[in-house]
Amino acid sequence: MLKPLLALLALTAAFPATAQTAPQPSDAIPEDWRDIPDDEIMVITFKDGRQVFIRLAARFAPGHVSNLRKIALARWWDGTSVYRVQENWVTQWGGDEKAPPPEIIARPPAEFEIGQFQPAQRLTKADGYSAASGVTADGWPIATDGKVAWLTHCYGMVGVARDQLPDTGAGTELFTPIGQSARRLDRNYTVVGRIIEGMQFMSAMPRSSAAMGVYATEAERTAIASVRLASQLPGDERPRFQYRATDNERYAALIKSRENPAPPTVATGLEVCDLSPGVRRKQ
């Protein structure tokens, strides 16, 4: 049986896989990839060496992101931990018992909303959380009720934990949804970024059975060694990332293909959180 199998493999290899490798209308071209600035990348390094990389939404939450930059520059997160992991909800980290750096604004102005709804690509159907949704030219998921717009709490987005209003959260405690999209948090918490690499570490941490997923003991927590902006690191150590621009016919074709998949797949709708972050390491 071995010789016929080898012959079949040889015959298969003799034909070029053009049908499998041919470019699709939805494929990005090199010009679609744009650099993310070093001061918009935040690097979390755990004590075991694992790393998580966050793209900061600086133009949508400038007050809170300014705080995050100051907190990182002060190295304030060093020695804190992931202290809450609630099944199908969020992973949360930071200094829940640590005084914040004096140079940050304790209560930044609310940035739960971003103002105008200006998507580069708009999804065809509304969802249960908004009248319309889409993605900005630089790849952020947004939604609207027809009056204002906001960043959506998709899997991997990063939000600012807070107490009751008027507290909007200083940024010392952050969270990311790890299960179904946490869209009911939209317009109630400030979105400051999105995890673009290392989300598998945040989503695989042990769940806590204690109230709200807060670990009952210190030993259960995952220790954070450091949090740095990429701009704080030596040039040869900086992670380089690019986002995929969406204001082009190729990304429009991608959305169309997702909204109208080829048979035998049945189209059941497309929610904005179904779209990938569209970020890669710089090649």
LUMMI-876034 format. One record per residue: residue number from 1; residue in three letters; x, y, z of N, C-alpha, C in turn. Coordinates in steps of 0.02 Angstrom, whole numbers, plus 50000, padded with zeros to 5 digits. Layout:
<recs>
NUM; ALA; X; Y; Z; X; Y; Z; X; Y; Z .
...
</recs>
This chain:
<recs>
1; MET; 50041; 49939; 50000; 50000; 50000; 50000; 50043; 50063; 50000 .
2; LEU; 50106; 50057; 50022; 50148; 50116; 50029; 50164; 50147; 49961 .
3; LYS; 50182; 50104; 49911; 50202; 50130; 49846; 50145; 50167; 49811 .
4; PRO; 50084; 50140; 49808; 50029; 50178; 49778; 50016; 50244; 49813 .
5; LEU; 50023; 50245; 49879; 50012; 50307; 49916; 50065; 50359; 49898 .
6; LEU; 50129; 50337; 49894; 50182; 50383; 49874; 50171; 50409; 49804 .
7; ALA; 50148; 50366; 49760; 50135; 50386; 49691; 50080; 50439; 49688 .
8; LEU; 50029; 50429; 49729; 49974; 50477; 49731; 49997; 50545; 49757 .
9; LEU; 50039; 50543; 49809; 50066; 50605; 49836; 50109; 50641; 49785 .
10; ALA; 50149; 50603; 49748; 50192; 50633; 49697; 50150; 50664; 49642 .
11; LEU; 50096; 50630; 49622; 50052; 50655; 49570; 50019; 50720; 49592 .
12; THR; 49997; 50721; 49655; 49964; 50781; 49682; 50012; 50839; 49684 .
13; ALA; 50075; 50826; 49704; 50124; 50879; 49709; 50144; 50907; 49641 .
14; ALA; 50133; 50868; 49589; 50154; 50889; 49523; 50111; 50946; 49496 .
15; PHE; 50051; 50955; 49525; 50007; 51008; 49500; 50010; 51067; 49547 .
16; PRO; 50021; 51128; 49521; 50024; 51188; 49564; 49957; 51201; 49598 .
17; ALA; 49961; 51223; 49660; 49900; 51235; 49699; 49873; 51305; 49687 .
18; THR; 49861; 51321; 49623; 49839; 51389; 49606; 49771; 51405; 49635 .
19; ALA; 49727; 51355; 49638; 49660; 51367; 49663; 49662; 51383; 49738 .
20; GLN; 49712; 51357; 49773; 49716; 51368; 49845; 49753; 51432; 49862 .
21; THR; 49797; 51455; 49818; 49839; 51512; 49835; 49821; 51575; 49796 .
22; ALA; 49775; 51571; 49750; 49757; 51629; 49710; 49730; 51684; 49755 .
23; PRO; 49752; 51746; 49745; 49727; 51802; 49786; 49652; 51809; 49779 .
24; GLN; 49620; 51828; 49834; 49549; 51839; 49835; 49535; 51915; 49837 .
25; PRO; 49476; 51937; 49814; 49460; 52008; 49816; 49463; 52038; 49886 .
26; SER; 49455; 51994; 49936; 49454; 52017; 50006; 49524; 52018; 50038 .
27; ASP; 49575; 51995; 50002; 49643; 51993; 50030; 49673; 52063; 50033 .
28; ALA; 49710; 52076; 50087; 49744; 52140; 50093; 49805; 52141; 50047 .
29; ILE; 49822; 52200; 50024; 49884; 52211; 49986; 49933; 52247; 50032 .
30; PRO; 49997; 52248; 50016; 50047; 52279; 50060; 50029; 52351; 50080 .
31; GLU; 50000; 52389; 50035; 49983; 52458; 50049; 49928; 52466; 50101 .
32; ASP; 49892; 52412; 50115; 49838; 52416; 50165; 49864; 52416; 50236 .
33; TRP; 49926; 52398; 50246; 49953; 52391; 50314; 49989; 52455; 50335 .
34; ARG; 49968; 52482; 50393; 49994; 52545; 50419; 50026; 52534; 50488 .
35; ASP; 50080; 52569; 50501; 50116; 52561; 50564; 50075; 52590; 50623 .
36; ILE; 50077; 52555; 50679; 50049; 52579; 50742; 50105; 52614; 50780 .
37; PRO; 50096; 52676; 50802; 50149; 52712; 50838; 50171; 52676; 50901 .
38; ASP; 50234; 52683; 50920; 50261; 52649; 50978; 50225; 52669; 51042 .
39; ASP; 50201; 52731; 51047; 50168; 52752; 51109; 50095; 52732; 51111 .
40; GLU; 50073; 52693; 51061; 50005; 52665; 51061; 50007; 52589; 51070 .
41; ILE; 50065; 52563; 51088; 50072; 52492; 51104; 50094; 52485; 51177 .
42; MET; 50056; 52446; 51215; 50073; 52434; 51285; 50089; 52360; 51293 .
43; VAL; 50143; 52345; 51328; 50167; 52277; 51335; 50162; 52255; 51408 .
44; ILE; 50122; 52203; 51420; 50118; 52173; 51487; 50161; 52111; 51488 .
45; THR; 50208; 52108; 51535; 50250; 52050; 51543; 50236; 52018; 51611 .
46; PHE; 50215; 51955; 51610; 50202; 51919; 51672; 50267; 51891; 51700 .
47; LYS; 50267; 51873; 51762; 50328; 51850; 51794; 50354; 51785; 51764 .
48; ASP; 50309; 51747; 51732; 50332; 51685; 51699; 50357; 51697; 51628 .
49; GLY; 50359; 51761; 51607; 50386; 51777; 51541; 50335; 51787; 51486 .
50; ARG; 50274; 51765; 51496; 50223; 51774; 51445; 50209; 51849; 51436 .
51; GLN; 50190; 51868; 51375; 50177; 51938; 51360; 50110; 51948; 51325 .
52; VAL; 50080; 52005; 51340; 50018; 52026; 51308; 50029; 52096; 51281 .
53; PHE; 50005; 52107; 51219; 50016; 52171; 51185; 49949; 52205; 51172 .
54; ILE; 49944; 52268; 51192; 49882; 52306; 51187; 49892; 52366; 51141 .
55; ARG; 49847; 52373; 51094; 49845; 52434; 51053; 49799; 52484; 51088 .
56; LEU; 49824; 52544; 51101; 49787; 52595; 51137; 49744; 52636; 51089 .
57; ALA; 49683; 52650; 51110; 49635; 52690; 51071; 49643; 52763; 51089 .
58; ALA; 49700; 52791; 51072; 49717; 52858; 51095; 49670; 52912; 51069 .
59; ARG; 49647; 52907; 51008; 49605; 52961; 50980; 49533; 52957; 51003 .
60; PHE; 49513; 52901; 51032; 49444; 52893; 51056; 49437; 52905; 51131 .
61; ALA; 49490; 52893; 51168; 49488; 52902; 51241; 49552; 52938; 51263 .
62; PRO; 49563; 52999; 51239; 49627; 53033; 51252; 49641; 53045; 51326 .
63; GLY; 49590; 53060; 51366; 49602; 53073; 51437; 49624; 53010; 51474 .
64; HIS; 49589; 52956; 51462; 49607; 52893; 51496; 49673; 52864; 51470 .
65; VAL; 49684; 52869; 51405; 49747; 52844; 51378; 49805; 52886; 51403 .
66; SER; 49795; 52950; 51412; 49848; 52992; 51442; 49865; 52966; 51512 .
67; ASN; 49814; 52948; 51550; 49826; 52918; 51616; 49865; 52853; 51609 .
68; LEU; 49846; 52811; 51562; 49879; 52746; 51554; 49953; 52756; 51537 .
69; ARG; 49967; 52804; 51495; 50037; 52817; 51478; 50077; 52840; 51540 .
70; LYS; 50047; 52882; 51580; 50081; 52905; 51641; 50091; 52848; 51691 .
71; ILE; 50041; 52804; 51695; 50047; 52747; 51741; 50103; 52701; 51718 .
72; ALA; 50107; 52689; 51653; 50160; 52647; 51626; 50228; 52679; 51636 .
73; LEU; 50233; 52744; 51622; 50297; 52778; 51630; 50321; 52778; 51703 .
74; ALA; 50273; 52778; 51749; 50290; 52775; 51821; 50306; 52704; 51844 .
75; ARG; 50297; 52656; 51799; 50308; 52584; 51815; 50264; 52562; 51873 .
76; TRP; 50207; 52592; 51877; 50163; 52581; 51934; 50132; 52511; 51934 .
77; TRP; 50120; 52483; 51874; 50088; 52417; 51870; 50136; 52361; 51890 .
78; ASP; 50201; 52374; 51891; 50249; 52322; 51908; 50234; 52295; 51978 .
79; GLY; 50228; 52230; 51983; 50213; 52200; 52048; 50139; 52193; 52063 .
80; THR; 50096; 52217; 52018; 50024; 52206; 52028; 50007; 52137; 51999 .
81; SER; 49944; 52125; 51987; 49925; 52057; 51965; 49859; 52056; 51929 .
82; VAL; 49845; 51999; 51897; 49778; 51982; 51875; 49742; 51955; 51936 .
83; TYR; 49691; 51990; 51958; 49660; 51971; 52022; 49587; 51949; 52014 .
84; ARG; 49562; 51952; 51953; 49492; 51932; 51942; 49486; 51897; 51875 .
85; VAL; 49458; 51837; 51874; 49443; 51802; 51812; 49375; 51769; 51821 .
86; GLN; 49325; 51797; 51788; 49257; 51772; 51795; 49236; 51736; 51731 .
87; GLU; 49215; 51675; 51738; 49197; 51632; 51681; 49148; 51667; 51633 .
88; ASN; 49166; 51665; 51569; 49124; 51693; 51515; 49110; 51768; 51525 .
89; TRP; 49157; 51802; 51557; 49146; 51873; 51568; 49210; 51913; 51558 .
90; VAL; 49252; 51920; 51610; 49311; 51963; 51603; 49371; 51935; 51641 .
91; THR; 49430; 51955; 51617; 49493; 51951; 51655; 49511; 52022; 51674 .
92; GLN; 49528; 52033; 51738; 49541; 52101; 51762; 49607; 52103; 51799 .
93; TRP; 49643; 52158; 51790; 49710; 52163; 51820; 49725; 52235; 51842 .
94; GLY; 49778; 52242; 51882; 49799; 52308; 51905; 49806; 52311; 51980 .
95; GLY; 49803; 52371; 52006; 49815; 52382; 52077; 49753; 52395; 52116 .
96; ASP; 49717; 52343; 52132; 49654; 52352; 52169; 49665; 52374; 52240 .
97; GLU; 49725; 52367; 52266; 49739; 52387; 52336; 49799; 52434; 52340 .
98; LYS; 49814; 52469; 52286; 49874; 52510; 52282; 49855; 52582; 52265 .
99; ALA; 49884; 52629; 52300; 49869; 52700; 52287; 49892; 52719; 52217 .
100; PRO; 49851; 52755; 52179; 49869; 52772; 52110; 49926; 52824; 52108 .
101; PRO; 49961; 52829; 52053; 50013; 52879; 52046; 49984; 52949; 52054 .
102; PRO; 50018; 52994; 52088; 49990; 53061; 52101; 49982; 53103; 52038 .
103; GLU; 50019; 53088; 51985; 50018; 53130; 51925; 49959; 53117; 51879 .
104; ILE; 49919; 53065; 51891; 49862; 53051; 51847; 49800; 53087; 51871 .
105; ILE; 49751; 53092; 51827; 49686; 53122; 51844; 49644; 53067; 51874 .
106; ALA; 49621; 53077; 51935; 49584; 53025; 51971; 49517; 53011; 51939 .
107; ARG; 49484; 53063; 51913; 49420; 53055; 51880; 49420; 53092; 51813 .
108; PRO; 49447; 53061; 51762; 49447; 53093; 51696; 49375; 53104; 51672 .
109; PRO; 49365; 53152; 51628; 49298; 53160; 51599; 49275; 53095; 51566 .
110; ALA; 49210; 53083; 51569; 49183; 53021; 51540; 49200; 53016; 51466 .
111; GLU; 49223; 52958; 51446; 49238; 52944; 51375; 49204; 52879; 51355 .
112; PHE; 49143; 52870; 51379; 49105; 52810; 51362; 49083; 52812; 51289 .
113; GLU; 49076; 52872; 51261; 49055; 52881; 51192; 49109; 52918; 51153 .
114; ILE; 49106; 52913; 51087; 49159; 52943; 51046; 49133; 52997; 51000 .
115; GLY; 49069; 53015; 51006; 49043; 53068; 50964; 49010; 53042; 50901 .
116; GLN; 49038; 53059; 50843; 49006; 53043; 50780; 49019; 52971; 50757 .
117; PHE; 48970; 52944; 50723; 48976; 52878; 50692; 49004; 52886; 50622 .
118; GLN; 49068; 52871; 50614; 49102; 52881; 50550; 49139; 52817; 50530 .
119; PRO; 49102; 52765; 50511; 49135; 52703; 50491; 49162; 52707; 50420 .
120; ALA; 49218; 52675; 50409; 49243; 52667; 50340; 49203; 52613; 50305 .
121; GLN; 49181; 52563; 50345; 49139; 52509; 50319; 49082; 52498; 50369 .
122; ARG; 49023; 52493; 50344; 48963; 52485; 50385; 48933; 52417; 50373 .
123; LEU; 48914; 52382; 50426; 48882; 52317; 50417; 48811; 52326; 50392 .
124; THR; 48787; 52276; 50355; 48722; 52282; 50323; 48665; 52282; 50373 .
125; LYS; 48670; 52241; 50425; 48614; 52233; 50472; 48631; 52264; 50540 .
126; ALA; 48580; 52288; 50573; 48587; 52312; 50642; 48593; 52251; 50688 .
127; ASP; 48615; 52263; 50750; 48617; 52209; 50798; 48574; 52227; 50859 .
128; GLY; 48574; 52184; 50908; 48531; 52195; 50966; 48554; 52250; 51012 .
129; TYR; 48614; 52278; 51000; 48642; 52328; 51045; 48646; 52397; 51014 .
130; SER; 48631; 52403; 50949; 48639; 52468; 50916; 48596; 52472; 50853 .
131; ALA; 48590; 52533; 50827; 48552; 52542; 50765; 48595; 52527; 50704 .
132; ALA; 48661; 52535; 50712; 48708; 52521; 50658; 48777; 52511; 50687 .
133; SER; 48819; 52476; 50651; 48888; 52464; 50673; 48934; 52458; 50614 .
134; GLY; 48998; 52462; 50627; 49047; 52456; 50573; 49117; 52462; 50601 .
135; VAL; 49165; 52477; 50557; 49234; 52485; 50578; 49262; 52550; 50552 .
136; THR; 49305; 52582; 50591; 49337; 52644; 50569; 49391; 52628; 50518 .
137; ALA; 49417; 52679; 50486; 49469; 52669; 50436; 49530; 52636; 50466 .
138; ASP; 49543; 52649; 50531; 49601; 52618; 50563; 49583; 52556; 50603 .
139; GLY; 49524; 52527; 50589; 49509; 52460; 50613; 49474; 52452; 50680 .
140; TRP; 49447; 52506; 50709; 49413; 52499; 50773; 49339; 52484; 50763 .
141; PRO; 49310; 52437; 50802; 49239; 52423; 50796; 49197; 52476; 50832 .
142; ILE; 49148; 52504; 50797; 49107; 52557; 50825; 49033; 52542; 50812 .
143; ALA; 48991; 52575; 50851; 48919; 52567; 50844; 48885; 52634; 50860 .
144; THR; 48820; 52638; 50843; 48783; 52699; 50855; 48710; 52684; 50869 .
145; ASP; 48677; 52731; 50903; 48604; 52728; 50912; 48570; 52778; 50867 .
146; GLY; 48609; 52809; 50822; 48582; 52861; 50778; 48596; 52931; 50803 .
147; LYS; 48620; 52936; 50865; 48635; 53002; 50894; 48709; 53009; 50911 .
148; VAL; 48736; 52959; 50946; 48806; 52960; 50964; 48836; 52892; 50945 .
149; ALA; 48902; 52887; 50951; 48936; 52825; 50934; 48981; 52804; 50991 .
150; TRP; 49005; 52742; 50988; 49048; 52716; 51041; 49089; 52657; 51015 .
151; LEU; 49145; 52644; 51049; 49183; 52583; 51037; 49147; 52525; 51071 .
152; THR; 49147; 52467; 51039; 49109; 52410; 51065; 49152; 52364; 51107 .
153; HIS; 49122; 52334; 51158; 49156; 52288; 51203; 49158; 52218; 51173 .
154; CYS; 49201; 52209; 51124; 49211; 52143; 51093; 49261; 52102; 51133 .
155; TYR; 49266; 52039; 51117; 49318; 51995; 51145; 49386; 52027; 51133 .
156; GLY; 49426; 52034; 51187; 49492; 52061; 51181; 49497; 52137; 51186 .
157; MET; 49441; 52173; 51185; 49444; 52245; 51196; 49466; 52257; 51268 .
158; VAL; 49493; 52315; 51282; 49517; 52332; 51350; 49477; 52390; 51376 .
159; GLY; 49445; 52380; 51433; 49404; 52432; 51465; 49433; 52452; 51532 .
160; VAL; 49409; 52510; 51556; 49431; 52537; 51620; 49380; 52519; 51675 .
161; ALA; 49402; 52482; 51725; 49359; 52467; 51782; 49346; 52530; 51822 .
162; ARG; 49287; 52535; 51853; 49271; 52595; 51890; 49221; 52579; 51945 .
163; ASP; 49213; 52628; 51991; 49160; 52625; 52041; 49098; 52660; 52013 .
164; GLN; 49050; 52674; 52055; 48989; 52707; 52033; 49004; 52778; 52008 .
165; LEU; 48964; 52801; 51960; 48971; 52869; 51936; 48963; 52918; 51994 .
166; PRO; 49001; 52974; 51993; 49036; 53003; 51935; 49106; 52975; 51922 .
167; ASP; 49125; 52921; 51955; 49190; 52890; 51943; 49190; 52859; 51873 .
168; THR; 49238; 52878; 51831; 49244; 52851; 51764; 49302; 52801; 51758 .
169; GLY; 49339; 52792; 51814; 49397; 52748; 51814; 49459; 52785; 51795 .
170; ALA; 49510; 52779; 51836; 49573; 52814; 51823; 49617; 52777; 51772 .
171; GLY; 49606; 52711; 51766; 49647; 52671; 51720; 49695; 52624; 51755 .
172; THR; 49698; 52627; 51821; 49743; 52582; 51857; 49718; 52511; 51856 .
173; GLU; 49653; 52502; 51849; 49624; 52435; 51844; 49591; 52427; 51776 .
174; LEU; 49611; 52377; 51739; 49586; 52365; 51671; 49556; 52295; 51665 .
175; PHE; 49514; 52286; 51615; 49484; 52220; 51604; 49478; 52206; 51530 .
176; THR; 49471; 52142; 51513; 49457; 52122; 51445; 49405; 52067; 51444 .
177; PRO; 49354; 52071; 51401; 49305; 52017; 51395; 49339; 51953; 51370 .
178; ILE; 49322; 51897; 51402; 49354; 51833; 51384; 49304; 51781; 51359 .
179; GLY; 49241; 51798; 51360; 49192; 51750; 51336; 49152; 51780; 51280 .
180; GLN; 49086; 51778; 51285; 49044; 51812; 51236; 49058; 51886; 51240 .
181; SER; 49046; 51921; 51186; 49058; 51993; 51187; 49016; 52026; 51242 .
182; ALA; 49047; 52072; 51276; 49014; 52104; 51334; 48980; 52169; 51311 .
183; ARG; 48939; 52165; 51260; 48911; 52225; 51230; 48866; 52264; 51277 .
184; ARG; 48839; 52233; 51328; 48797; 52273; 51373; 48838; 52321; 51415 .
185; LEU; 48905; 52316; 51410; 48948; 52366; 51443; 48958; 52428; 51400 .
186; ASP; 48938; 52424; 51336; 48946; 52482; 51291; 48914; 52544; 51321 .
187; ARG; 48950; 52600; 51317; 48927; 52666; 51341; 48924; 52670; 51417 .
188; ASN; 48946; 52619; 51451; 48947; 52619; 51524; 49018; 52617; 51552 .
189; TYR; 49065; 52597; 51512; 49136; 52594; 51531; 49178; 52621; 51473 .
190; THR; 49234; 52651; 51490; 49278; 52678; 51438; 49320; 52623; 51407 .
191; VAL; 49319; 52619; 51341; 49362; 52572; 51305; 49427; 52609; 51287 .
192; VAL; 49483; 52581; 51307; 49548; 52614; 51296; 49594; 52576; 51249 .
193; GLY; 49573; 52518; 51225; 49617; 52481; 51181; 49591; 52412; 51163 .
194; ARG; 49636; 52374; 51134; 49619; 52305; 51114; 49682; 52262; 51117 .
195; ILE; 49676; 52203; 51143; 49732; 52156; 51145; 49743; 52130; 51074 .
196; ILE; 49804; 52140; 51049; 49819; 52121; 50980; 49865; 52061; 50975 .
197; GLU; 49894; 52041; 51031; 49934; 51979; 51034; 49937; 51957; 51107 .
198; GLY; 49932; 51891; 51117; 49935; 51863; 51185; 49868; 51855; 51219 .
199; MET; 49813; 51864; 51181; 49747; 51857; 51211; 49736; 51786; 51238 .
200; GLN; 49771; 51738; 51208; 49762; 51669; 51231; 49783; 51661; 51305 .
201; PHE; 49828; 51703; 51328; 49849; 51700; 51399; 49795; 51728; 51444 .
202; MET; 49765; 51783; 51424; 49713; 51814; 51464; 49651; 51769; 51468 .
203; SER; 49635; 51735; 51414; 49574; 51696; 51412; 49582; 51626; 51442 .
204; ALA; 49644; 51604; 51454; 49656; 51537; 51480; 49673; 51535; 51554 .
205; MET; 49670; 51592; 51587; 49687; 51592; 51659; 49632; 51557; 51699 .
206; PRO; 49651; 51526; 51755; 49602; 51490; 51796; 49545; 51536; 51818 .
207; ARG; 49483; 51511; 51812; 49425; 51548; 51835; 49419; 51544; 51911 .
208; SER; 49393; 51597; 51940; 49380; 51596; 52012; 49306; 51584; 52025 .
209; SER; 49292; 51543; 52074; 49223; 51529; 52092; 49198; 51576; 52146 .
210; ALA; 49241; 51622; 52169; 49221; 51671; 52219; 49177; 51725; 52188 .
211; ALA; 49149; 51767; 52229; 49103; 51819; 52205; 49136; 51862; 52151 .
212; MET; 49101; 51869; 52093; 49123; 51910; 52037; 49190; 51888; 52008 .
213; GLY; 49212; 51827; 52025; 49273; 51802; 51996; 49337; 51829; 52027 .
214; VAL; 49332; 51865; 52083; 49391; 51891; 52117; 49424; 51833; 52155 .
215; TYR; 49488; 51822; 52143; 49523; 51767; 52176; 49520; 51774; 52252 .
216; ALA; 49508; 51718; 52284; 49501; 51718; 52357; 49567; 51724; 52393 .
217; THR; 49621; 51702; 52360; 49687; 51703; 52392; 49738; 51735; 52347 .
218; GLU; 49791; 51761; 52376; 49845; 51792; 52339; 49879; 51742; 52293 .
219; ALA; 49884; 51679; 52315; 49919; 51628; 52277; 49886; 51613; 52210 .
220; GLU; 49821; 51628; 52204; 49785; 51614; 52142; 49799; 51667; 52088 .
221; ARG; 49824; 51723; 52107; 49834; 51778; 52060; 49893; 51765; 52014 .
222; THR; 49891; 51798; 51956; 49947; 51794; 51908; 49986; 51859; 51914 .
223; ALA; 50049; 51853; 51934; 50090; 51912; 51948; 50113; 51946; 51884 .
224; ILE; 50112; 52012; 51884; 50136; 52053; 51828; 50205; 52079; 51845 .
225; ALA; 50253; 52064; 51802; 50322; 52088; 51813; 50329; 52160; 51792 .
226; SER; 50300; 52178; 51734; 50307; 52246; 51710; 50253; 52262; 51658 .
227; VAL; 50239; 52326; 51652; 50197; 52353; 51599; 50233; 52413; 51570 .
228; ARG; 50247; 52412; 51504; 50284; 52465; 51472; 50251; 52485; 51406 .
229; LEU; 50257; 52548; 51390; 50243; 52570; 51322; 50300; 52546; 51278 .
230; ALA; 50286; 52529; 51215; 50340; 52510; 51170; 50391; 52566; 51164 .
231; SER; 50368; 52629; 51169; 50413; 52686; 51163; 50461; 52691; 51222 .
232; GLN; 50448; 52655; 51277; 50494; 52655; 51334; 50552; 52606; 51324 .
233; LEU; 50544; 52560; 51278; 50593; 52507; 51269; 50649; 52528; 51222 .
234; PRO; 50708; 52498; 51228; 50761; 52511; 51180; 50737; 52496; 51109 .
235; GLY; 50763; 52534; 51061; 50739; 52528; 50992; 50739; 52457; 50965 .
236; ASP; 50790; 52418; 50980; 50795; 52351; 50953; 50751; 52301; 50990 .
237; GLU; 50718; 52322; 51044; 50675; 52278; 51083; 50601; 52295; 51074 .
238; ARG; 50587; 52347; 51036; 50518; 52368; 51029; 50479; 52322; 50983 .
239; PRO; 50420; 52301; 51005; 50377; 52263; 50959; 50347; 52309; 50907 .
240; ARG; 50347; 52287; 50845; 50321; 52328; 50790; 50257; 52296; 50763 .
241; PHE; 50203; 52334; 50763; 50139; 52309; 50739; 50111; 52354; 50685 .
242; GLN; 50069; 52325; 50644; 50032; 52362; 50593; 49959; 52343; 50596 .
243; TYR; 49916; 52391; 50580; 49845; 52377; 50574; 49825; 52376; 50500 .
244; ARG; 49771; 52342; 50485; 49746; 52339; 50417; 49696; 52395; 50406 .
245; ALA; 49709; 52440; 50359; 49663; 52493; 50343; 49600; 52463; 50312 .
246; THR; 49542; 52492; 50329; 49479; 52464; 50306; 49444; 52507; 50253 .
247; ASP; 49472; 52565; 50238; 49439; 52611; 50191; 49458; 52595; 50119 .
248; ASN; 49443; 52534; 50099; 49460; 52513; 50031; 49414; 52456; 50010 .
249; GLU; 49414; 52442; 49944; 49368; 52392; 49917; 49384; 52321; 49940 .
250; ARG; 49446; 52309; 49961; 49465; 52242; 49983; 49433; 52226; 50050 .
251; TYR; 49432; 52274; 50096; 49399; 52261; 50160; 49323; 52258; 50151 .
252; ALA; 49297; 52298; 50106; 49226; 52294; 50091; 49208; 52225; 50065 .
253; ALA; 49252; 52196; 50024; 49240; 52129; 49998; 49245; 52077; 50053 .
254; LEU; 49289; 52089; 50102; 49294; 52043; 50159; 49228; 52041; 50198 .
255; ILE; 49201; 52099; 50212; 49137; 52101; 50249; 49082; 52069; 50208 .
256; LYS; 49080; 52082; 50143; 49029; 52053; 50101; 49034; 51977; 50101 .
257; SER; 49095; 51950; 50099; 49104; 51878; 50099; 49083; 51847; 50165 .
258; ARG; 49091; 51885; 50220; 49069; 51860; 50285; 48994; 51864; 50293 .
259; GLU; 48965; 51915; 50264; 48892; 51923; 50269; 48855; 51876; 50221 .
260; ASN; 48890; 51856; 50167; 48859; 51813; 50116; 48907; 51755; 50099 .
261; PRO; 48916; 51709; 50146; 48964; 51655; 50135; 48941; 51608; 50079 .
262; ALA; 48989; 51576; 50048; 48973; 51529; 49994; 48939; 51466; 50022 .
263; PRO; 48894; 51435; 49984; 48864; 51372; 50005; 48918; 51320; 50016 .
264; PRO; 48908; 51272; 50062; 48845; 51258; 50097; 48836; 51298; 50162 .
265; THR; 48882; 51344; 50177; 48874; 51384; 50237; 48812; 51428; 50231 .
266; VAL; 48772; 51432; 50284; 48712; 51472; 50284; 48725; 51537; 50321 .
267; ALA; 48710; 51593; 50290; 48721; 51658; 50321; 48669; 51669; 50376 .
268; THR; 48692; 51683; 50436; 48647; 51697; 50492; 48658; 51767; 50520 .
269; GLY; 48695; 51808; 50484; 48708; 51876; 50506; 48781; 51884; 50527 .
270; LEU; 48802; 51947; 50533; 48870; 51964; 50552; 48867; 52021; 50602 .
271; GLU; 48897; 52009; 50660; 48900; 52060; 50713; 48969; 52091; 50712 .
272; VAL; 48975; 52154; 50730; 49039; 52189; 50724; 49095; 52155; 50762 .
273; CYS; 49078; 52121; 50816; 49129; 52086; 50856; 49153; 52023; 50821 .
274; ASP; 49119; 52002; 50767; 49142; 51943; 50730; 49203; 51959; 50686 .
275; LEU; 49216; 52023; 50674; 49272; 52043; 50632; 49337; 52040; 50673 .
276; SER; 49390; 52015; 50644; 49453; 52009; 50680; 49485; 52078; 50689 .
277; PRO; 49533; 52084; 50736; 49565; 52150; 50747; 49603; 52176; 50687 .
278; GLY; 49624; 52133; 50641; 49660; 52156; 50582; 49727; 52188; 50599 .
279; VAL; 49766; 52155; 50642; 49832; 52180; 50662; 49883; 52124; 50653 .
280; ARG; 49943; 52143; 50634; 49997; 52094; 50625; 50063; 52122; 50648 .
281; ARG; 50111; 52079; 50660; 50180; 52100; 50672; 50206; 52130; 50607 .
282; LYS; 50245; 52184; 50613; 50274; 52215; 50553; 50324; 52168; 50521 .
283; GLN; 50316; 52158; 50457; 50359; 52110; 50420; 50422; 52144; 50395 .
</recs>
